[in-house]
Amino acid sequence: MNPQEQIESDVKEALRSGEKEKLSTLRLLLSEIKNERIRSREQVDEETFLRLVRKGIKQRKDSAEQYREGSRAELAEAEEREVEYLLAYLPAQASEAKLRAAIQGFVEAEGLSGPGAIGPVMKAMVARFSGQADGGTISRIAKEVLS
């Protein structure tokens, strides 16, 4: 089952169970997938699907933060619930211990040190852990290891 078919199936299930918030979130994701398919003129592959999900998560986290700053806790909580719905479509996240071990091994194997080596470390680790870890976490751990 491709990502679009999975989302369509989940939309039907949310509709049957009366989960309005989940239904709305999934419909937005489905429309993003369809828009991407129209833009690229081909089916959405797994990598593009994951990029769209991560984009949706980032947008909702940013919105939640802005709502909290504006003392709108109820709206922030709604955005955070939508993030939870979208997280279900990402692969299992790599643990920080696994990331730290991989970064440490890469740094030692390549003989890298200092803050100037962050670029090669980021390039290698983002490629290796695509979909399993966000760039911010990789960057933070890489800076710790390199310092």
DSSP file (Angstrom, degrees, kcal/mol; ACC not computed):
  #  RESIDUE AA STRUCTURE BP1 BP2  ACC     N-H-->O    O-->H-N    N-H-->O    O-->H-N    TCO  KAPPA ALPHA  PHI   PSI    X-CA   Y-CA   Z-CA
    1    1 A M              0   0    0      0, 0.0     0, 0.0     0, 0.0     0, 0.0   0.000 360.0 360.0 360.0 126.1    0.0    0.0    0.0
    2    2 A N     >  -     0   0    0      1,-0.1     4,-2.2     4,-0.0     5,-0.2  -0.322 360.0 -99.0 -78.9 167.5    1.5    3.3   -1.0
    3    3 A P  H  > S+     0   0    0      0, 0.0     4,-2.5     0, 0.0     5,-0.2   0.876 121.8  51.8 -56.2 -41.5    1.4    6.4    1.3
    4    4 A Q  H  > S+     0   0    0     40,-0.2     4,-2.6     1,-0.2     5,-0.2   0.919 109.8  48.7 -64.2 -42.4   -1.6    8.0   -0.3
    5    5 A E  H  > S+     0   0    0      2,-0.2     4,-2.3     1,-0.2    -1,-0.2   0.892 110.7  51.8 -63.4 -38.9   -3.6    4.8   -0.1
    6    6 A Q  H  X S+     0   0    0     -4,-2.2     4,-2.4     2,-0.2    -2,-0.2   0.925 111.0  46.7 -62.9 -45.1   -2.7    4.4    3.6
    7    7 A I  H  X S+     0   0    0     -4,-2.5     4,-2.5     2,-0.2    -2,-0.2   0.922 111.3  51.8 -63.4 -43.8   -3.8    8.0    4.3
    8    8 A E  H  X S+     0   0    0     -4,-2.6     4,-2.0     1,-0.2    -1,-0.2   0.901 110.6  48.7 -60.0 -40.8   -7.0    7.5    2.4
    9    9 A S  H  X S+     0   0    0     -4,-2.3     4,-2.0     1,-0.2    -1,-0.2   0.913 112.0  48.2 -63.6 -43.2   -7.7    4.4    4.4
   10   10 A D  H  X S+     0   0    0     -4,-2.4     4,-2.5     2,-0.2    -2,-0.2   0.833 107.9  55.7 -68.0 -32.5   -7.0    6.2    7.7
   11   11 A V  H  X S+     0   0    0     -4,-2.5     4,-2.3     2,-0.2    -1,-0.2   0.926 108.2  48.2 -63.2 -44.8   -9.3    9.1    6.6
   12   12 A K  H  X S+     0   0    0     -4,-2.0     4,-2.4     1,-0.2    -2,-0.2   0.907 112.2  49.2 -62.1 -41.5  -12.1    6.6    6.2
   13   13 A E  H  X S+     0   0    0     -4,-2.0     4,-2.2     2,-0.2    -2,-0.2   0.910 111.3  48.4 -65.2 -42.4  -11.4    5.1    9.6
   14   14 A A  H  X>S+     0   0    0     -4,-2.5     5,-1.9     2,-0.2     4,-0.8   0.864 111.2  51.9 -65.2 -35.8  -11.3    8.5   11.3
   15   15 A L  H ><5S+     0   0    0     -4,-2.3     3,-0.5     2,-0.2    -2,-0.2   0.922 110.8  47.1 -65.6 -44.6  -14.6    9.4    9.5
   16   16 A R  H 3<5S+     0   0    0     -4,-2.4    -2,-0.2     1,-0.2    -1,-0.2   0.883 115.1  45.6 -63.3 -39.5  -16.3    6.2   10.8
   17   17 A S  H 3<5S-     0   0    0     -4,-2.2    -1,-0.2    -5,-0.2    -2,-0.2   0.523 109.7-121.2 -87.2  -4.6  -15.0    6.7   14.3
   18   18 A G  T <<5 +     0   0    0     -4,-0.8     2,-1.5    -3,-0.5    -3,-0.2   0.730  55.8 153.8  76.6  21.7  -16.0   10.4   14.4
   19   19 A E     >< +     0   0    0     -5,-1.9     4,-2.6     1,-0.2    -1,-0.2  -0.657  15.0 176.4 -85.7  87.7  -12.5   11.7   15.1
   20   20 A K  H  > S+     0   0    0     -2,-1.5     4,-2.5     1,-0.2    -1,-0.2   0.883  74.3  49.3 -64.3 -42.0  -12.9   15.2   13.6
   21   21 A E  H  > S+     0   0    0      2,-0.2     4,-2.1     1,-0.2    -1,-0.2   0.922 114.5  44.7 -65.8 -43.6   -9.5   16.5   14.5
   22   22 A K  H  > S+     0   0    0      2,-0.2     4,-2.7     1,-0.2     5,-0.2   0.909 112.4  53.3 -65.6 -41.7   -7.7   13.5   13.2
   23   23 A L  H  X S+     0   0    0     -4,-2.6     4,-2.3     1,-0.2    -2,-0.2   0.920 109.5  47.9 -58.7 -46.0   -9.8   13.6   10.1
   24   24 A S  H  X S+     0   0    0     -4,-2.5     4,-2.0     2,-0.2    -1,-0.2   0.914 112.4  49.0 -62.6 -44.0   -9.0   17.2    9.4
   25   25 A T  H  X S+     0   0    0     -4,-2.1     4,-2.0     1,-0.2    -2,-0.2   0.920 113.1  46.4 -62.6 -45.2   -5.3   16.6    9.9
   26   26 A L  H  X S+     0   0    0     -4,-2.7     4,-2.7     1,-0.2    -1,-0.2   0.854 109.3  54.4 -69.4 -34.6   -5.2   13.6    7.6
   27   27 A R  H  X S+     0   0    0     -4,-2.3     4,-2.3    -5,-0.2    -1,-0.2   0.898 108.0  50.4 -65.5 -38.4   -7.2   15.4    4.9
   28   28 A L  H  X S+     0   0    0     -4,-2.0     4,-2.0     2,-0.2    -2,-0.2   0.922 111.8  47.5 -63.0 -43.3   -4.7   18.2    4.9
   29   29 A L  H  X S+     0   0    0     -4,-2.0     4,-2.3     1,-0.2    -2,-0.2   0.912 110.7  52.1 -63.8 -42.1   -1.9   15.7    4.6
   30   30 A L  H  X S+     0   0    0     -4,-2.7     4,-2.4     1,-0.2    -1,-0.2   0.893 108.7  50.1 -61.6 -40.2   -3.7   14.0    1.8
   31   31 A S  H  X S+     0   0    0     -4,-2.3     4,-2.6     2,-0.2    -1,-0.2   0.876 108.6  52.9 -67.7 -35.3   -4.2   17.3   -0.1
   32   32 A E  H  X S+     0   0    0     -4,-2.0     4,-2.3     2,-0.2    -2,-0.2   0.907 109.6  49.1 -62.9 -41.5   -0.5   18.0    0.3
   33   33 A I  H  X S+     0   0    0     -4,-2.3     4,-2.3     2,-0.2    -2,-0.2   0.932 112.6  47.1 -63.3 -45.8    0.3   14.6   -1.2
   34   34 A K  H  X S+     0   0    0     -4,-2.4     4,-2.1     1,-0.2    -2,-0.2   0.903 111.7  50.6 -64.3 -40.9   -2.1   15.3   -4.1
   35   35 A N  H  X S+     0   0    0     -4,-2.6     4,-2.6     2,-0.2    -1,-0.2   0.900 110.5  49.5 -62.6 -40.8   -0.6   18.7   -4.7
   36   36 A E  H  X S+     0   0    0     -4,-2.3     4,-2.8     2,-0.2     5,-0.3   0.899 109.1  52.3 -65.0 -40.3    2.9   17.3   -4.7
   37   37 A R  H  X>S+     0   0    0     -4,-2.3     4,-1.4     1,-0.2     5,-0.7   0.890 111.4  47.0 -62.7 -38.9    1.8   14.7   -7.2
   38   38 A I  H  <5S+     0   0    0     -4,-2.1    -2,-0.2     2,-0.2    -1,-0.2   0.924 113.5  48.4 -67.9 -44.3    0.4   17.4   -9.5
   39   39 A R  H  <5S+     0   0    0     -4,-2.6    -2,-0.2     1,-0.2    -1,-0.2   0.928 120.8  35.0 -61.0 -46.6    3.5   19.5   -9.2
   40   40 A S  H  <5S-     0   0    0     -4,-2.8    -1,-0.2     2,-0.2    -2,-0.2   0.632  97.8-136.5 -86.9 -13.0    5.9   16.7   -9.9
   41   41 A R  T  <5S+     0   0    0     -4,-1.4     2,-0.3    -5,-0.3    -3,-0.2   0.775  74.8  79.1  61.2  28.7    3.6   14.9  -12.4
   42   42 A E  S   <S-     0   0    0     -5,-0.7    -2,-0.2    -6,-0.3    -1,-0.2  -0.962  92.6 -72.0-152.9 168.6    4.5   11.6  -10.9
   43   43 A Q        -     0   0    0     -2,-0.3     2,-0.5     1,-0.1    -9,-0.0  -0.270  53.4-105.3 -63.5 149.8    3.5    9.4   -7.9
   44   44 A V        -     0   0    0      4,-0.1   -40,-0.2     3,-0.0    -1,-0.1  -0.669  38.7-149.1 -78.4 121.5    4.8   10.5   -4.5
   45   45 A D     >  -     0   0    0     -2,-0.5     4,-2.5   -43,-0.1     5,-0.2  -0.293  29.3 -95.7 -85.1 175.8    7.6    8.2   -3.4
   46   46 A E  H  > S+     0   0    0      1,-0.2     4,-2.5     2,-0.2     5,-0.2   0.887 122.6  51.5 -60.3 -42.7    8.5    7.3    0.1
   47   47 A E  H  > S+     0   0    0      2,-0.2     4,-1.9     1,-0.2    -1,-0.2   0.913 112.2  45.4 -63.3 -44.1   11.1   10.0    0.5
   48   48 A T  H  > S+     0   0    0      2,-0.2     4,-2.3     1,-0.2    -1,-0.2   0.891 111.4  53.6 -66.6 -39.7    8.8   12.8   -0.7
   49   49 A F  H  X S+     0   0    0     -4,-2.5     4,-2.3     1,-0.2    -2,-0.2   0.937 109.3  47.8 -59.4 -47.4    6.0   11.4    1.6
   50   50 A L  H  X S+     0   0    0     -4,-2.5     4,-2.7     1,-0.2    -1,-0.2   0.876 110.0  53.3 -62.6 -37.1    8.3   11.6    4.6
   51   51 A R  H  X S+     0   0    0     -4,-1.9     4,-2.2     1,-0.2    -1,-0.2   0.912 109.3  48.6 -63.9 -41.6    9.4   15.1    3.7
   52   52 A L  H  X S+     0   0    0     -4,-2.3     4,-2.2     2,-0.2    -2,-0.2   0.891 112.1  48.5 -65.5 -39.7    5.8   16.2    3.5
   53   53 A V  H  X S+     0   0    0     -4,-2.3     4,-2.3     2,-0.2    -2,-0.2   0.937 112.1  48.4 -65.9 -45.7    5.0   14.6    6.9
   54   54 A R  H  X S+     0   0    0     -4,-2.7     4,-2.6     1,-0.2    -2,-0.2   0.881 110.2  52.7 -61.8 -37.4    8.0   16.3    8.5
   55   55 A K  H  X S+     0   0    0     -4,-2.2     4,-2.5     2,-0.2    -1,-0.2   0.926 109.6  48.4 -62.5 -45.3    7.0   19.6    7.0
   56   56 A G  H  X S+     0   0    0     -4,-2.2     4,-2.0     1,-0.2    -2,-0.2   0.890 111.7  49.6 -62.1 -40.1    3.5   19.3    8.5
   57   57 A I  H  X S+     0   0    0     -4,-2.3     4,-2.5     2,-0.2    -2,-0.2   0.929 111.1  48.8 -64.5 -45.5    5.0   18.4   11.9
   58   58 A K  H  X S+     0   0    0     -4,-2.6     4,-2.5     1,-0.2    -2,-0.2   0.916 110.4  51.2 -62.1 -43.7    7.3   21.3   11.8
   59   59 A Q  H  X S+     0   0    0     -4,-2.5     4,-2.3     1,-0.2    -1,-0.2   0.913 112.2  46.4 -59.9 -43.1    4.5   23.7   10.8
   60   60 A R  H  X S+     0   0    0     -4,-2.0     4,-2.6     2,-0.2    -1,-0.2   0.877 111.1  51.1 -70.7 -37.1    2.3   22.5   13.7
   61   61 A K  H  X S+     0   0    0     -4,-2.5     4,-2.2     2,-0.2    -1,-0.2   0.918 111.3  48.7 -64.5 -41.7    5.1   22.7   16.2
   62   62 A D  H  X S+     0   0    0     -4,-2.5     4,-2.2     2,-0.2    -2,-0.2   0.918 112.3  48.8 -62.3 -43.2    5.9   26.3   15.1
   63   63 A S  H  X S+     0   0    0     -4,-2.3     4,-2.6     2,-0.2    -2,-0.2   0.914 109.7  51.7 -62.9 -43.1    2.2   27.1   15.4
   64   64 A A  H  X S+     0   0    0     -4,-2.6     4,-2.4     1,-0.2    -1,-0.2   0.909 109.4  50.5 -61.2 -42.0    1.9   25.6   18.8
   65   65 A E  H  X S+     0   0    0     -4,-2.2     4,-2.2     1,-0.2    -1,-0.2   0.919 111.4  47.7 -62.5 -43.6    4.9   27.6   20.0
   66   66 A Q  H  X S+     0   0    0     -4,-2.2     4,-1.6     1,-0.2    -2,-0.2   0.885 110.7  51.5 -65.9 -38.4    3.4   30.8   18.7
   67   67 A Y  H  <>S+     0   0    0     -4,-2.6     5,-3.0     2,-0.2    -1,-0.2   0.908 109.2  50.6 -64.4 -40.7    0.0   30.0   20.3
   68   68 A R  H ><5S+     0   0    0     -4,-2.4     3,-1.6     1,-0.2    -2,-0.2   0.912 109.0  51.1 -62.9 -41.8    1.8   29.4   23.7
   69   69 A E  H 3<5S+     0   0    0     -4,-2.2    -1,-0.2     1,-0.3    -2,-0.2   0.831 110.3  50.6 -63.6 -31.1    3.6   32.7   23.4
   70   70 A G  T 3<5S-     0   0    0     -4,-1.6    -1,-0.3    -5,-0.2    -2,-0.2   0.228 119.2-111.9 -90.7  13.3    0.2   34.3   22.7
   71   71 A S  T < 5S+     0   0    0     -3,-1.6     2,-0.3     1,-0.1    -3,-0.2   0.866  77.1 132.3  58.8  40.4   -1.4   32.7   25.8
   72   72 A R    >>< +     0   0    0     -5,-3.0     4,-2.0     1,-0.2     3,-0.6  -0.579  19.5 161.6-117.8  66.8   -3.6   30.4   23.7
   73   73 A A  H 3>  +     0   0    0     -2,-0.3     4,-2.6     1,-0.2     5,-0.2   0.838  69.9  57.7 -58.4 -38.3   -2.9   27.1   25.4
   74   74 A E  H 3> S+     0   0    0      1,-0.2     4,-1.4     2,-0.2    -1,-0.2   0.884 109.8  44.3 -64.8 -37.2   -6.0   25.4   24.0
   75   75 A L  H <> S+     0   0    0     -3,-0.6     4,-2.1     2,-0.2    -1,-0.2   0.871 111.9  53.2 -72.6 -36.5   -4.9   26.1   20.4
   76   76 A A  H  X S+     0   0    0     -4,-2.0     4,-2.2     1,-0.2    -2,-0.2   0.908 108.3  50.5 -63.0 -41.4   -1.4   25.0   21.1
   77   77 A E  H  X S+     0   0    0     -4,-2.6     4,-2.0     1,-0.2    -1,-0.2   0.871 107.9  53.1 -65.4 -36.3   -2.7   21.7   22.5
   78   78 A A  H  X S+     0   0    0     -4,-1.4     4,-1.8     2,-0.2    -1,-0.2   0.918 109.3  48.7 -64.1 -43.3   -4.7   21.1   19.4
   79   79 A E  H  X S+     0   0    0     -4,-2.1     4,-1.8     1,-0.2    -2,-0.2   0.899 110.1  52.2 -62.5 -40.3   -1.6   21.7   17.2
   80   80 A E  H  X S+     0   0    0     -4,-2.2     4,-1.7     1,-0.2    -1,-0.2   0.853 106.7  52.7 -66.9 -34.3    0.3   19.3   19.4
   81   81 A R  H  X S+     0   0    0     -4,-2.0     4,-1.7     2,-0.2    -1,-0.2   0.893 107.3  52.5 -66.0 -38.1   -2.4   16.6   19.0
   82   82 A E  H  X S+     0   0    0     -4,-1.8     4,-1.9     1,-0.2    -2,-0.2   0.874 104.9  55.6 -64.4 -36.0   -2.1   17.0   15.3
   83   83 A V  H  X S+     0   0    0     -4,-1.8     4,-2.4     1,-0.2    -1,-0.2   0.915 105.1  53.2 -60.0 -42.5    1.6   16.5   15.5
   84   84 A E  H  X S+     0   0    0     -4,-1.7     4,-0.8     1,-0.2    -1,-0.2   0.883 106.4  52.0 -61.6 -39.1    0.9   13.2   17.3
   85   85 A Y  H >< S+     0   0    0     -4,-1.7     3,-0.5     1,-0.2    -1,-0.2   0.912 113.2  44.6 -62.9 -41.2   -1.3   12.1   14.4
   86   86 A L  H >< S+     0   0    0     -4,-1.9     3,-2.1     1,-0.2     4,-0.2   0.828 100.9  67.1 -74.6 -32.2    1.4   12.8   11.9
   87   87 A L  H >< S+     0   0    0     -4,-2.4     3,-1.6     1,-0.3    -1,-0.2   0.780  87.0  71.0 -59.8 -25.3    4.2   11.2   13.9
   88   88 A A  T << S+     0   0    0     -4,-0.8    -1,-0.3    -3,-0.5    -2,-0.2   0.716  94.1  55.7 -64.0 -19.4    2.5    7.8   13.3
   89   89 A Y  T <  S+     0   0    0     -3,-2.1    -1,-0.3    -4,-0.2    -2,-0.2   0.451  91.3  87.1 -95.2  -0.9    3.6    8.1    9.6
   90   90 A L  S <  S-     0   0    0     -3,-1.6     3,-0.1    -4,-0.2    42,-0.1  -0.700  86.3-105.3 -94.2 150.6    7.3    8.5   10.3
   91   91 A P        -     0   0    0      0, 0.0    -1,-0.1     0, 0.0    -2,-0.1  -0.250  58.1 -69.2 -65.1 163.7    9.6    5.5   10.8
   92   92 A A        -     0   0    0      1,-0.1     2,-0.2    -4,-0.1    -4,-0.0  -0.279  59.0-116.0 -55.2 135.8   10.7    4.7   14.3
   93   93 A Q        -     0   0    0     -3,-0.1    40,-0.2     1,-0.1     2,-0.2  -0.522  24.4-115.0 -79.9 141.7   13.1    7.4   15.6
   94   94 A A        -     0   0    0     38,-2.6    -1,-0.1    -2,-0.2     2,-0.0  -0.490  34.7-112.9 -72.4 142.3   16.7    6.5   16.4
   95   95 A S     >  -     0   0    0     -2,-0.2     4,-2.4     1,-0.1     5,-0.2  -0.341  19.7-116.6 -73.6 158.7   17.6    6.9   20.0
   96   96 A E  H  > S+     0   0    0      1,-0.2     4,-3.0     2,-0.2     5,-0.2   0.860 116.9  56.1 -63.9 -34.0   20.1    9.6   21.1
   97   97 A A  H  > S+     0   0    0      2,-0.2     4,-2.3     1,-0.2    -1,-0.2   0.913 108.3  47.0 -64.0 -41.9   22.5    6.8   22.2
   98   98 A K  H  > S+     0   0    0      2,-0.2     4,-2.2     1,-0.2    -2,-0.2   0.913 114.1  47.7 -65.5 -42.6   22.4    5.3   18.7
   99   99 A L  H  X S+     0   0    0     -4,-2.4     4,-2.8     2,-0.2     5,-0.2   0.933 111.8  49.7 -62.4 -46.2   23.0    8.7   17.1
  100  100 A R  H  X S+     0   0    0     -4,-3.0     4,-2.8     1,-0.2     5,-0.2   0.907 111.5  48.8 -60.9 -42.8   25.8    9.5   19.5
  101  101 A A  H  X S+     0   0    0     -4,-2.3     4,-2.5     2,-0.2    -1,-0.2   0.909 113.0  47.4 -64.3 -42.0   27.5    6.2   18.8
  102  102 A A  H  X S+     0   0    0     -4,-2.2     4,-2.3     2,-0.2    -2,-0.2   0.916 114.7  45.7 -66.0 -43.2   27.2    6.6   15.1
  103  103 A I  H  X S+     0   0    0     -4,-2.8     4,-2.8     2,-0.2     5,-0.2   0.926 113.2  49.6 -66.0 -44.4   28.5   10.2   15.2
  104  104 A Q  H  X S+     0   0    0     -4,-2.8     4,-2.4    -5,-0.2     5,-0.2   0.921 112.1  48.6 -60.4 -44.5   31.4    9.2   17.5
  105  105 A G  H  X S+     0   0    0     -4,-2.5     4,-2.5    -5,-0.2    -1,-0.2   0.900 112.7  47.7 -62.4 -41.8   32.3    6.3   15.2
  106  106 A F  H  X S+     0   0    0     -4,-2.3     4,-2.3     2,-0.2     6,-0.2   0.923 111.5  50.1 -65.5 -44.8   32.2    8.5   12.1
  107  107 A V  H  X>S+     0   0    0     -4,-2.8     5,-2.2     1,-0.2     4,-0.9   0.918 114.7  44.1 -61.0 -44.2   34.3   11.3   13.8
  108  108 A E  H  <5S+     0   0    0     -4,-2.4     3,-0.3    -5,-0.2    -1,-0.2   0.913 113.4  50.4 -68.0 -42.4   36.9    8.7   14.9
  109  109 A A  H  <5S+     0   0    0     -4,-2.5    -2,-0.2     1,-0.2    -1,-0.2   0.865 117.9  39.1 -64.6 -36.1   37.0    6.9   11.5
  110  110 A E  H  <5S-     0   0    0     -4,-2.3    -1,-0.2    -5,-0.2    -2,-0.2   0.541 106.6-125.5 -91.4  -8.0   37.4   10.2    9.6
  111  111 A G  T  <5 +     0   0    0     -4,-0.9     2,-0.2    -3,-0.3    -3,-0.2   0.868  52.6 162.0  67.2  36.6   39.8   11.7   12.1
  112  112 A L      < +     0   0    0     -5,-2.2     2,-0.3    -6,-0.2    -1,-0.2  -0.564  10.3 163.3 -91.0 152.7   37.6   14.8   12.5
  113  113 A S        +     0   0    0     -2,-0.2     3,-0.2     1,-0.1     4,-0.2  -0.979  33.6  32.3-160.9 158.1   37.8   17.3   15.3
  114  114 A G  S >  S-     0   0    0     32,-1.2     3,-1.6    -2,-0.3    33,-0.1   0.113  92.6 -67.7  80.2 165.9   36.7   20.8   16.2
  115  115 A P  G >  S+     0   0    0      0, 0.0     3,-1.4     0, 0.0     4,-0.2   0.709 122.9  71.0 -65.8 -20.8   33.6   22.9   15.2
  116  116 A G  G 3  S+     0   0    0      1,-0.3     3,-0.5    -3,-0.2    -2,-0.1   0.660  89.2  63.7 -69.4 -14.8   34.8   23.1   11.5
  117  117 A A  G <> S+     0   0    0     -3,-1.6     4,-1.6     1,-0.2    -1,-0.3   0.383  72.1  96.9 -90.1   3.9   34.1   19.4   11.0
  118  118 A I  H <> S+     0   0    0     -3,-1.4     4,-2.9     1,-0.2     5,-0.2   0.859  76.1  60.7 -63.3 -35.1   30.3   19.8   11.6
  119  119 A G  H  > S+     0   0    0     -3,-0.5     4,-2.5    -4,-0.2    -1,-0.2   0.956 107.2  40.7 -59.2 -56.5   29.6   20.0    7.9
  120  120 A P  H  > S+     0   0    0      0, 0.0     4,-2.2     0, 0.0    -1,-0.2   0.878 116.4  51.5 -61.5 -36.5   30.9   16.5    6.9
  121  121 A V  H  X S+     0   0    0     -4,-1.6     4,-2.7     2,-0.2     5,-0.3   0.943 111.7  46.4 -64.6 -46.9   29.4   15.0   10.0
  122  122 A M  H  X S+     0   0    0     -4,-2.9     4,-2.8     1,-0.2     5,-0.3   0.924 111.5  51.5 -61.5 -45.0   26.0   16.5    9.3
  123  123 A K  H  X S+     0   0    0     -4,-2.5     4,-1.5    -5,-0.2    -1,-0.2   0.929 115.2  41.6 -58.9 -46.7   26.0   15.4    5.7
  124  124 A A  H  X S+     0   0    0     -4,-2.2     4,-2.1    -5,-0.2    -1,-0.2   0.912 118.2  44.4 -68.6 -43.4   26.9   11.8    6.5
  125  125 A M  H  X S+     0   0    0     -4,-2.7     4,-2.8     2,-0.2    -2,-0.2   0.862 110.6  52.5 -75.6 -35.7   24.5   11.5    9.5
  126  126 A V  H  < S+     0   0    0     -4,-2.8    -1,-0.2    -5,-0.3    -2,-0.2   0.907 113.5  45.9 -64.9 -39.5   21.5   13.2    7.9
  127  127 A A  H >< S+     0   0    0     -4,-1.5     3,-0.8    -5,-0.3    -2,-0.2   0.914 115.7  46.1 -66.6 -42.3   21.9   10.8    4.9
  128  128 A R  H 3< S+     0   0    0     -4,-2.1    -2,-0.2     1,-0.2    -1,-0.2   0.883 121.2  35.5 -69.2 -39.5   22.3    7.8    7.2
  129  129 A F  T >X S+     0   0    0     -4,-2.8     3,-2.2    -5,-0.1     4,-1.4  -0.027  78.9 160.5-107.7  30.3   19.4    8.6    9.5
  130  130 A S  T <4 S+     0   0    0     -3,-0.8     4,-0.1     1,-0.3    -3,-0.1  -0.313  77.0   2.4 -55.4 123.3   17.0   10.0    7.0
  131  131 A G  T 34 S+     0   0    0      2,-0.4    -1,-0.3     1,-0.1     3,-0.1   0.240 121.4  77.6  83.8 -14.9   13.6    9.9    8.5
  132  132 A Q  T <4 S+     0   0    0     -3,-2.2   -38,-2.6     1,-0.3     2,-0.3   0.599 102.6  18.3-102.3 -14.3   14.8    8.4   11.8
  133  133 A A  S  < S-     0   0    0     -4,-1.4    -2,-0.4   -40,-0.2    -1,-0.3  -0.988  75.6-119.8-154.7 146.3   16.2   11.6   13.3
  134  134 A D     >  -     0   0    0     -2,-0.3     4,-2.0    -3,-0.1     3,-0.3  -0.543  28.4-115.7 -87.8 157.4   15.8   15.3   12.7
  135  135 A G  H  > S+     0   0    0      1,-0.2     4,-2.8     2,-0.2     5,-0.2   0.822 111.8  59.6 -60.6 -34.7   18.7   17.6   11.8
  136  136 A G  H  > S+     0   0    0      2,-0.2     4,-2.4     1,-0.2    -1,-0.2   0.912 107.3  44.9 -62.6 -43.2   18.4   19.6   15.0
  137  137 A T  H  > S+     0   0    0     -3,-0.3     4,-2.4     2,-0.2     5,-0.2   0.920 114.3  49.0 -67.1 -43.9   19.1   16.5   17.2
  138  138 A I  H  X S+     0   0    0     -4,-2.0     4,-2.6     1,-0.2    -2,-0.2   0.923 112.3  49.3 -60.8 -44.2   21.9   15.3   14.9
  139  139 A S  H  X S+     0   0    0     -4,-2.8     4,-2.5     2,-0.2    -2,-0.2   0.923 110.4  49.9 -61.6 -46.2   23.5   18.8   15.0
  140  140 A R  H  X S+     0   0    0     -4,-2.4     4,-1.8     1,-0.2    -1,-0.2   0.927 114.5  43.5 -60.3 -46.5   23.3   19.1   18.8
  141  141 A I  H  X S+     0   0    0     -4,-2.4     4,-2.5     1,-0.2    -1,-0.2   0.899 112.1  53.6 -68.4 -39.5   24.9   15.7   19.3
  142  142 A A  H  X S+     0   0    0     -4,-2.6     4,-2.6    -5,-0.2    -2,-0.2   0.908 108.1  50.2 -61.0 -42.3   27.5   16.3   16.7
  143  143 A K  H  X S+     0   0    0     -4,-2.5     4,-1.1     2,-0.2    -1,-0.2   0.889 110.9  49.8 -63.3 -39.1   28.5   19.6   18.4
  144  144 A E  H  < S+     0   0    0     -4,-1.8     3,-0.3    -5,-0.2    -2,-0.2   0.920 113.6  45.3 -64.1 -43.7   28.8   17.8   21.7
  145  145 A V  H  < S+     0   0    0     -4,-2.5    -2,-0.2     1,-0.2    -1,-0.2   0.886 114.2  48.4 -68.3 -39.6   30.9   15.1   20.2
  146  146 A L  H  <        0   0    0     -4,-2.6   -32,-1.2     1,-0.2    -1,-0.2   0.649 360.0 360.0 -78.2 -15.1   33.2   17.5   18.3
  147  147 A S     <        0   0    0     -4,-1.1    -1,-0.2    -3,-0.3    -2,-0.2   0.489 360.0 360.0 -91.4 360.0   33.8   19.8   21.3
